[in-house]
Amino acid sequence: METSTSAPPDGRPVVGALKKNSLGTGGITFLVVSAAAPLTVIAGTVPLAILIGGPAAPLAYLVVGLALAVFAVGFMAMTRHVTKTGGFYTYITEALGRHVGLGAGILALVSYNAMQIGIYGLFAVSARAMLATLFGIDVPWAVLAFIAIVLVWAMGFAGIDLGARVLGVLLIVETLVLVVLGIAIIASGGGPEGFGAGAFAPGNVFTPQFAVTLGLAFGAFIGFESTALYRAEARSADRTIPRATYVAVFAMTFFYFAMAWLLIQAHGESLVQAFIGQNGVETFIFATAETQLGHWATVTLLLLILTSVYAALLAFHNSINRYSYALARDDVLPAMLGRTRQRNGSPWVAGAVQTGLAALIVGGFAIAGADPYLQLLIWVNTPGVIGVVCLQILASLAVVVFFTRNRGAERHRFAVPAALTGGILMALFTGLIVANIDVLTGAPAGTNVVIISVVPISFAVGVILAAVLKRRRPAAYARIGGQGQ
């Protein structure tokens, strides 16, 4: 159970309390945008999206971003009325009941862990490439992944406000370098074909390949919805949380669309797919930077992609810890996971457990001789992406139900229509991702079944656990979603 949140005379938070008033709009925005890791997206998934979707790839990021902005309208309208820490878990419980709410809580915990742990594979690949290119040394990927695990734990242990400042600096630097690259492409007049509008050509858009690209684009935004997780630590939360959410989603939408379009123009709309196919997805951004800006840009990007991936790892680590904290607060998970450091309010026990789980899974993939990118990253991340999309569908339904039941509640007049529209769009995206799972994972059919099944199994575990608590521990059942507090 969460202990009292009153502070001792020196103003420090007591054990069991998150640190109040430690995050403003900028800090929360940095946390959630860092989870999306803009440079990692531009260097990692955008080239793959271009290879599959061709000139229409930038439009996928615009479509997904606008859909998520619609979803955010309804979701943010509900934040004024649900003030407990817990994100999707708390909001869904409030409207759809404890069984569905706990199912969502367990699914959220599993999904964000999958997103975070898979990214250690990307960190290892990026670090290995950087060391080989700049210093000519070869380090086993597992060693680099474990170094990252320790560094993420250390920063999470140090506290959310320090983490937000570090993420802010890293995010600004990586964004500036990409902006310089974009300006260079514009100044050069584009590539051999100049500037084109193939992103909007119907022949490029209405294709099966574009449907796959939408699934990839959605993964680039994972994390923006976690603004609600930081409500207990936000200053003036009723203003800060919505502002941070809208700033994050619109900034990412514009940035992803613009950079994807410019990268295509740098090589030519009819030539860019052949270029990526010949040179590789993983080298596309570096080859473009080398041509447009020179070798200094390649070296800089090699270093910054590490900080970008690290920022994403840390942001997801913080989100996971707060889901664990909320579930422990409600006596669903062991109470020890709700312990926080008196010095800075960080949920240090939850952080240690999450770190241990990451080490266990990464170690298992390493012992099995798995590929850190194709298997650790892709196979572990994919159920996380599907899980978060499903949570957004449930959250959209929760908004509709909540305001239908509470007609006197203060709300934006577009909240319910936006939630309905957002939920339908999220369901469409889920169908596209599942239908094209083989393209996303490159795995055998049996492996894809296992990957997809993680989502319904996680949700079912939460529902069953709620039923068990209702029968055997009614007091704990009553606290699900923070409702009995």
C-alpha positions, 0 to 999 in steps of 0.5 A: 500500500502507498503510505502517506504522501505528506512531506517531512519538515525538510520538504523531501517526499516520504517513502511510498510517495512520488516526488510532487511538483517535480515536472513541468510541461517541458519535462513531461514532454521530454520524457514522452518524446524521448520514449519515441526516440526521434533519431532512432525512428529516423535512423531505424524504422523510417528507412524500412518504412521507405523501403516498403512503402516508397514515396508514400511512407511520409504520409503514414506518419502524418495519418497516424499522428493525426489519428493519435491527436484525435484520440488524445482529445478524448483521453485528455478530457478524462484526465481532469476527473481521474487523478490517481497515478496509473495511466491506462490502468486507472482510466480504464478501471474508472469507466469499464470496471475492475476486471477490465481495468486490471486486465489493462494494467497487466497488459500495460506492464507487459507491453511497456516491458516488451518495448523497453527490453527489446530496445536493448537489442537496438542499443547493442547493435548501434553501440557495436557499429559505433565502436567498430567504425570509430575505433576498430574494435569488436565488442560482443553485443550482449556486453554492450546491452548489459552496460546499458541495463546498468546505466538505465537503472542508475539514472532511474534510481537517481530520480525523475527530475534528473532523468527529465533534464538529461533526456531534455539535453539529449533530445535537443541535441539529436533534433538539432543535428537532424534539423541541420540535415533537413536544411542541407537537403532543402538548400541543395534542391533535393536529389537527382529528381528535385522535390516531388509530391509522391507522398500524396499520389493515390497510386502510392497510397492505396496499396498493401505496402502502405498498410504495412507502413502504417503499422511501422509508423504507429510504433514511432509514436509509442510513449506519447500517451504516457503523459498521464502516468506523471500526473502525481509528479506534475506541476498544475497537472490539469494544464501541464498534462494536456499541454505536454500531450498535444505538444508531443504528438504534434511535434512528433507528427510534423518532425517524422513527416518532414524528415521522412519526406526530405530523406526521400527527396535527397535520393529521388522518389523513384530511386530511393528504394533501390538505394536502400535495398543496395546499401541496407536499412541500417546505413541509410541515414549515415550515407545521406548525412555523409553526402549532404553534410560530410564525415563529421555528420556521420560520426556525430550521428553514430554517437547520438544514436546511442544517446537517443536509444538510451533516452528511449530505454530510460523513458520506458523504464520510468513508465514501467516503474510507475505502472508497477508502483500503481499496481503495488499501491492497489495491493495487486502486486507486492507492496514492496514495489510501491516503495520510493526513495525518501531522497528523490521519490523514485520507485527504486524497488520497482526499478530494480525488479524491472532491471532484473527482468531485462537482464534475464531476457537479454541474457536468455537471447544472448545464450540462445545465440539470437540476433540482437536486432532481428530477434531481440528487438523485433520479436520482443517489441512487436507484442508491446506495440500491439498491446499499447494499441489495444490499450488505446482502444480500451481507453477510447471506449473508457472515455465514451462510457465515462462521459455517458455515465457522468453527463454533468462532468466538465468536458470538451464537447468533442471528447466523445466523438473524438474518442469514438473516432480514435478507437475506430482508427486504433482498431484499424491499425491493430488489424493492419499490424496483425494481418501483416505480422510476418512482414514486421517480424520476418519470423515463422508462422509459429513464432508469430502466433506466440508473439501475438498471443502475448497480448490476449494472454496478458489481458486474460491474466489480469481479468482472472486475477481480478476475479480471484481477488474479488473472491479471496481478497475483497479489500484488495479487489476494491482498491483496483485502479485506486478506486478504494482510496 
